[in-house]
């Protein structure tokens, strides 16, 4: 069995856009702020907001989302 020193990967792979780096054993994870994604929080995805162009039928409720606006359907209806 070999024992090696654990390296702080956060020193070599900093998170972008104010993300918080969590060091692990031979890995790291970035906790990204709102509207950012990716292994290092490098992708900026502003949320798609519900507008007059994004309307839900049959009294569905529009939800703003990181990957696009979507609808929550009322009971008895389906869709997205």
C-alpha positions in Angstrom: 0.0 0.0 0.0 1.3 3.4 -0.9 0.7 6.6 1.1 0.8 9.8 -0.8 0.3 13.4 0.2 -3.2 14.7 -0.6 -3.0 17.7 -3.0 -5.4 20.6 -2.7 -6.9 20.6 -6.2 -8.6 23.9 -5.5 -5.2 25.6 -5.7 -4.8 24.4 -9.3 -8.5 24.5 -10.4 -10.0 27.7 -9.0 -13.7 28.2 -9.4 -14.9 31.2 -11.5 -17.5 33.8 -10.9 -17.3 33.6 -7.1 -17.8 29.9 -6.9 -16.7 28.0 -3.8 -14.2 25.2 -4.2 -14.5 22.1 -2.1 -11.3 20.0 -2.1 -11.7 16.2 -2.1 -9.3 13.2 -2.4 -7.9 13.4 -6.0 -10.8 15.7 -7.0 -12.5 19.0 -6.4 -16.1 20.3 -6.7 -17.2 23.9 -7.4 -20.4 25.2 -5.7 -21.6 27.7 -8.2 -23.5 30.9 -7.5 -26.9 31.5 -9.0 -27.0 31.7 -12.8 -23.6 29.9 -13.3 -22.8 26.3 -14.1 -20.0 24.0 -15.2 -17.1 22.1 -13.5 -15.5 25.5 -12.7 -18.7 27.7 -12.8 -17.5 29.0 -16.1 -20.8 29.0 -17.9 -23.2 31.9 -17.6 -26.8 30.9 -18.0 -29.1 33.7 -17.2 -32.5 32.4 -16.3 -35.2 32.5 -19.0 -38.0 34.5 -17.5 -41.7 34.1 -17.9 -42.9 36.9 -20.2 -45.8 37.5 -22.5 -44.0 35.3 -25.0 -43.9 32.4 -22.6 -47.4 31.7 -21.4 -48.9 28.5 -20.0 -52.2 27.3 -21.3 -55.2 26.2 -19.1 -54.1 28.3 -16.1 -50.7 26.6 -15.8 -48.1 28.4 -13.7 -45.0 29.7 -15.5 -41.7 29.1 -13.6 -38.4 31.0 -14.5 -35.6 28.5 -14.8 -31.9 28.3 -15.5 -32.4 26.2 -18.6 -35.6 27.9 -19.7 -39.1 28.8 -18.6 -41.4 25.9 -17.9 -45.0 25.4 -16.9 -46.5 23.6 -13.9 -49.8 22.2 -15.1 -53.0 22.3 -13.1 -54.5 18.9 -12.1 -55.9 17.1 -15.1 -53.4 18.7 -17.5 -50.0 17.6 -18.7 -47.1 19.3 -20.5 -44.1 21.4 -19.8 
